[in-house]
Structures are given as C-alpha cells and as structure tokens.
Amino acid sequence: MDGPDLWDALRAEGVDADDVQIRTVVRVAFAGIQAVRAESGEAAARRAAQAVQAALAYQLRRPDTEDMSSFEDDMRPEAD
C-alpha cells in the first residue's frame, strides 16, 4: 500500500505526507507487514499491523521510554 490514497489519508490526519523521512518510515513499516503476510498469511499480517500500531501508540504516550520491556510484558497473553 503506497498509493495516493494513503498519503491523502495521512494528510487528512495532519501529517506531512510529503516529508521524505515520513514516507520512508511508512514504507518500511508496510514492507515489514507485507513480509509477514507473504510468510504467514493475512491473519498474521493483521496481528503484526496491530502490534505496530500498539507499539507506536505506547511510544507516543511515553516519549522518554527507551526500554520496551514493559510494553512487551503488556502485550504477552496472560497465562491461564
């Protein structure tokens, strides 16, 4: 997914979608998700996208956090 609709959607959210660094990061994230899709299928790719979204939301709420171990702990399924 790297078409005009994507960049327009980002612009609608107030993102400078013409910034080279932003485009690069978005493309890298999508490439990673596409690699998961190719290897493990659509459901795994969707979980990967959700994990990226959760990780970014976590980072935005805690901008000084360099250690992601507490995030990883939060993302682990609870043992029954």
N, C-alpha and C positions, 0 to 999 in steps of 0.2 A: 504494500500500500504506500505509494509515493506519488500520488497524483494531486492535481489542483484542488480537489475536494478536501483532502487532508490539510493542506496549507491554509485553505479558506476557513476550515473549521478552527484551526489554531488562531488565526487572525480574529475570528469571532469571539475567542476567549481572551483577546487582548495580548496574544503572543506575537512577537516579531518573527513571523514565519519566513522572512527573507534573510534573517541573520544566518550566516554560514555555519556558525557553531551550533545553533539550534537545529538546523536541518541535518547536520552530521549526527548529532546525538539521537535525534528521532530515527534516522535511518539505521543507526547501529542497533537501537532497541528493536526495531522491526526486523532487522536481519537475524537477531538472536531468536526472536519468536518464530520466525519463518524456519530457522534451522530446527527448532523443537518440533514444529509442525511436520517437517519433512521426515524427521526421525521417528516421531512418536504419535503423530496424528493431531487432529483438530482439538480434541478434549485437552490434551497435554499443552498445546499451544495456548489455549484459552486460560488454563491454570497459570502458565508462565506469564501471560499478559496481566492477569490479576495480581500475581506476585510482584511484578514490576510496578504496577500502579500502587500497590500497598507499600512497597519499599520507598517509592518516591514521596508518597503522602507522609509516611513516617519521617523521612528526612526533612521535608518541608516544615513539619511541626517541631522538629528538634534539630535546627541547623548546626548546632555545635557538636553533634554526635558523630564521632569518627568510628566508634566501636559498634558494629551492628549486631553483636551477640544477643542483646536483649530483644531486638527485633526478631532475630532468628528463633529465639525461645518462644516469643509470642506467636510465631507462625507455625510452630510444631503442633501437630494434632495432640490432643490430650489423650493420655493412656487410659484405657478403661479399667 
